[in-house]
Amino acid sequence: MRWSPLARKECRTIVTSKGTWLLVPLIILWGFRPTYAGWGALHQNITIGYIQIGASFLLPLGTMLLGYQSLVSERTSGSIKFLLALPLTRTHVLLGKTIGRFVGVGAIALLSFLLLAIIGIVEYGIFSVFLYLGVIIATLLLVADFIAIAVAISAVTKRTVTAATSIVGVFLILLGWQSIVRNLYSALTGIQISPYNPPADGPFFLLLRLTPDAAYNVLTNWVLGVGNSADLFHFVYMQIQPSSQINAYVVDTTFQSGTVPWYLHPALSIVILLVWLILPLGLARVLFNRGDAL
């Protein structure tokens, strides 16, 4: 594997950066949110739910910020000339950058969630190791998606400011995805959608889960057994309770039994996550190979 030395270099760049290690306490502080709803949904397994919360905001943002300079910085500094002079194809360069940064960020994420697990054991006792590993694997897939997006943006932009602006734009779209889908869908179909009483509309619910973070929530909610939804687990639990009604889109409380479309099955969230891994890198490979890399 000719790209492996480059991958090791990229991994060292990540793990030796002081800014990278700030993610560890930030993810722990963001993820550790004891609530009555969280305990009611998962009991001792609430520790595993903290991983989902920790991956809901800071981890995607941090991952993209740690990945977006991977190639554009080489271009702006001129060191890409040396990189392309090595016995590596541009595809090898793309692979090395992606895999190296994924391993580096993935290691930071694993450390964060290991510390969260220790805190959870002290606070609540032993949780399900099987469910913990399932959520960890899903989280690493989410990290891979955002690294792929960041490296792809870095590969097709020529200025650091352009790449940074693109990363911020992607993050803002993800942050407001539910509102974007609700407003756009209402404008196109004429169906007025209330976040507190949404219609049993399959395409609308499908659109809600098409982003990497939404698909991740669907997948981890499925693993945790709290419900079929792209919202965080404690919100899903609150929505399912008969005496509670909040702004959460949950398939279980919206569709009648036997009427849920097949494409809303939680297992298909794995496909969505894999598409977000393959598609950005595939497009970046085409553009990076065809375009001027200097």
Buried (B, 14 or more C-beta within 10 A) or exposed (E): EEBEEBBBEBBEBBBEEEEBEEBBEBBBEBBBBEBEBBBEBBEBBBBBBBBBBBBBBBBBBBBBBBBBBBBBBBBBEEEBEEBBEEEBBBBBBBBBBBBBBBBBBBBBBBBBBEBBBEBBEEEBEEBBEEBBEBBBEBBBBBBBBBBBBBBBBBBBBEEBEBBBBBBBEBBEEBBEBBEBBBEEBEEEEEEEBEEEEBBBBBEBBBBBBBBBBBBBBBBBBBBBEBBBBBBBBBBBBBBBEEEEEBEBBBBBBBBEEEEBBEEBEBEBBBEBBBBBBEBBBEEBBEEBEEEEBE
